[in-house]
């Protein structure tokens, strides 16, 4: 394995992929294509500087969420032969995304200190196997509530696009799979190999683990990553509001600095925006569910339905009942 110094003679970077049932094809394809293009010059696709295999307990085709099928290219070989094992997840509606042999293999890899990476909902598979404890998990904002519900004792965040420490990695999926793969290429091969891959993929610059997921609650357009991170945190903590001092500290600001940031970019105060996010969630629940008004009020952090109803009407010009009737009529 090469250090970051850029030595010309390197051992090949070896990555084994484990694909879940209904895995996300784009996340897998972007990850593996970044490796492919970094492994050789231009678009020759030779396995010169990197090698990869799709590992499986059988050679049966694995169907992705879009219906395209991929066949494993290798049995479960010694996990110590890989620099990383990457688990690519997908739809969460399945009861068993991987079989028992796969779980046993992942546990064997963890015991051998082989770094495990969960891509998209691959983090759910690793967490279910007990392999993400004491590691910070990065998931998509879309899957954050489900992860918190299933693994309440795990540290998780939905503002960053990926996270990679010595033994575990996690990635929100989608295009950020290429960013994570580029980071690994840069670490183990070279910056030149990374640049070659990105050029061919038409990616101007890889994002880092510090970049914020491109999610803008309430359609607030802002390029400041601190504001975007706070908005995502607000959205992910509707039921138990995070104190503004804590929100500010999470992005390295004082409360006063955070208030000025919101005033400049959102033309509003953090508290007002937080309330709008809660009410918007309530509006969605009114239209999409039949839950009683009191349950919805409690779901978004209000102690009683009366106060919630008054604030809702003041904001939207309609009562919760009127919004529900219009949305289901």
N, C-alpha and C positions, 0 to 999 in steps of 0.2 A: 504494500500500500504506500502511496506517495504522500509526502507531507505537502504543506502549502507552498513550499519553496520553489516548486516547478521543476523537479528533476526530470530528465528526458526519458529515463528508463523506469517504467512503473509496472507493478502488478496490476492485472485487470481488475477493475471494480466489478464485483459480482453481486447481483441482486436477484432474489427469488420472489416471485409474485404469488400470492394466494388470492384467488378470486372468489368472492361470495356469490351465492345464488342471487340473481337479479342485481349484479354489480353495475356500477356506473361506467359505461364504456369510455366516455370522454376523459374521465379521471385516469383510467388505466392507460389509454392511448397516449395522452399527453406526457405522462410519466415515462413510459417505455420509449416513446419516440425521442424524448430529450436525451435519454441514454444512447439510443441508436445513433443519433446525429453527432453526439459528443465522442462516440467511440472511434470514428474514422473521419477522414478529411472530406469536406464538401458533403456530397450525398451518396457516398459509396456504400454505406451501411454495413461495413465489415465490423466484426467483433474484435477490434484491435485493442482498444483501451478499456472496454467494458463488455460484460456478458450478462445475460439475463435469461431466466427460465420461468415458465408458469408451472408452479408445483401443484400436485394434486394427489389425493389418495387413490384416485382412479384416473383413467384417460377419457372418461365421459365428457361430452361437451358441456360447457357451463354457459347458461343463457344470461345475457345482460338484461338490464331493465328496458332496453329498447328492442330486444328480441334477437340481436346479433349474438352468435355463439362463438366461443373460444375454446379450443382444446388444450388441456395441459400438455406441456412439452417434456415434463420430467416427473418421476416419482418423488416421494419425500426422501431426498438424499440427506446426508449429514448436514444439519443447518450450519455447522461451523465452516462450511465451504463458502458461505455467503457473507458479504459485508453487511447486508441488511435483508430482512424479510419484510416485504410490503404487503399488507392486507388491504385489498380494495373492496369496500362495501358498497351498498346501494340502497334499494328499497327496504324500509323497516317493517313492512307488513308480513314478512315471512317469519315462521316460527323457529326455523333452524337454518340460518344462512350458510353455515359450514357444518360438516359432519364431525363426529367425535374424534376420528383419527386426525383431522386437521387441528382441532383444539389441543390434542396431545402433542402434536408436532410443534405448535407454537409455544407450548409450555417447555418443551425440550429445548427449543431455541433460546428461550429466556434463561433457562438454567445454564446454558453455555455462554451467556452474556452476549448473544447476537442481538444487535439493535432491532427492535420491532417498530414498524411504522404503520399506523392506521390512516388510510386515505378515505375521505368521505365518511361513510358510516362504518368503515373498518375499525374505527376506535371503539364502537359499541361491541364488536366481537372481542377485541382485546380486553375491554373492561369486563365483559361478561365472564371471561376466562380468568379474571382476577389479575390481569397483567398490566393494568394502568394505575394501580394504587401507588400513591406517593410520587406520581408524575403528573405534571400539568397537561391537561388535554385541550386541544384546540378543535372545535367543531364549527360547522356552518351555523350562522344565526338561525337558519331554518330548523336545524336539529337540536338546538340548544335546550329548549324546554323538555324534549323527550329524554335527553341525556341526563338532565338534572333530576327528572322524575325517576328514572331507572337506576341512577347511581348517585344518590344524594350525598354520599361520603367522598366523592371524587372531586378534585379541583378541576374546573372546566371554565373556558372562556370562549366567547364567540365574536371577539373583535379582531383578533389576528388571523392571518391567512394560513400560517403553519407554525409549528413549534418542533424543535429538534434538539434533544440533549444527547448524552452519551449512549443511553440504552433504550430510549423511547422517542418516537416521533409521532406527530399527528398533523393532519392536513384537512382543511375545510373542503377540499375537493374542487371540481371544476377546473378552471384555468390555473388555480394556485398549485395544482399538481405539477405543472411545468416549473413553477418557481421553486418548489421544494426539490425537485429533481435537479434543477440547475445549481442549487446550493450544494447538493451532494457531489455533483460533478466538479464544481469548483474546489471543494474540499479534498477530493480524492484523486482527481486527474489534473486539471489545470484551468486557469481562466480562459486560455485560448480554446480549449475544448468546449467550455460553456458558451463562449461567444459564437463558435461555429454552429452549435445546436440552435441557439436563439436566432441567429441570422436566417437559417433555413426555415425555422418555424415562424418567421416574420414577427418576432417579438423584439421590440426595441431594447428593453432592459428588464431583467428579472427583478421581481420584488423580493424584499427581504422578509425575515420572520417578524420584523417590527412593523411591516405595512398593515394597514387596517382593511378589513373586509369592505367591499364596495356596497355597503348597505346604507341607505339614507332614510330613516324613519321620518314620516310626515313630509317626505319629498323635500327636505331642507338641503339645498345645494350648497356644499361647502368643501373646499379642498384642505381645510385644516384637519390633520389626522386626529388631533386631540378632541375636537368637537365631535367628529364622527365616532370616535371610540366611546365617548360619553353617551352619545345618542343610542348606540347599540347596547351599552350597559343598562341604560334606562329601560329600553324596550324589553330587555331580558329579565328585568326585576320589577315587573308591574305590580305583582301581588305584595311584595315586601320592599317598599321604597328605600333606596340607598340614600343616606344623608348626603346633602350637597357637599359637605366638607370631605367626605370619603370619595365622592365622585371626582372632586377637584384633585385630591391627593393621588388618585389612580393614574392621572395623566401629568403629574408633576406640577400642578398649579395650586394656588391658594383659592379659597372660595371667591374672594373678590376678583381675582384674575379670571376665574371661570365665568363669573357673571359678566365681566367685560367682553369675554370671548363670545358669549351668547348674544349680548346686546349688539355687537358688531356684525355677526354673521347670521344670526337667526332673528334679529329684531325683536327679541323677547328675553325673558328671564329664564334661567334653568328650571325654576319651580313651575312656571307656566307651561313650558314645553313638556315637562314630566307629566303634568296633569292632562295635557292634550293627548299624550301617548296613551295614558290610562283610559281616557274616554273613547279614544279611537278603538282600543281593544274591546271596550264594552259594546261599542256600536257593531263591531264584527260579530261578537257573541250574540247580540240581540237578533241579528239577521240569520246567522248560521245555526243557532241552537234554539231549543225550547226551554232553556234553563230559566227558573224563576228569577225575577228582578233582584231579590235579595242575594241570591247566589252569585249573580253577575257582579253586583256591587262589592261583595266580599272578595270575589276573584281578582278584582283590580285594586283592592286595598282600602275600600270604603267600609266604615263600621256600620252604616245604616243606609237603607234604600232611599230614605227621604232626602238626605243631603246629596246623595248621588243623583237622584232624579232632578233636583233643582239645578245643580251644576250642569247636568247634561242638557237640559232645556235651554239654559242660558247660552251654552256653547253652540248648539245645533239648531235652536229655534223650534224644536219639536221635543215631545216627551219620549222616553224610551219606548212606551207602548205604541206611539204613532210611528216611530222608526221601524219597529218590529212588524207592524201591520203593513207598512209600505213595502218592506223588503220581502215579505212572504206572500203578498197579495198577487 
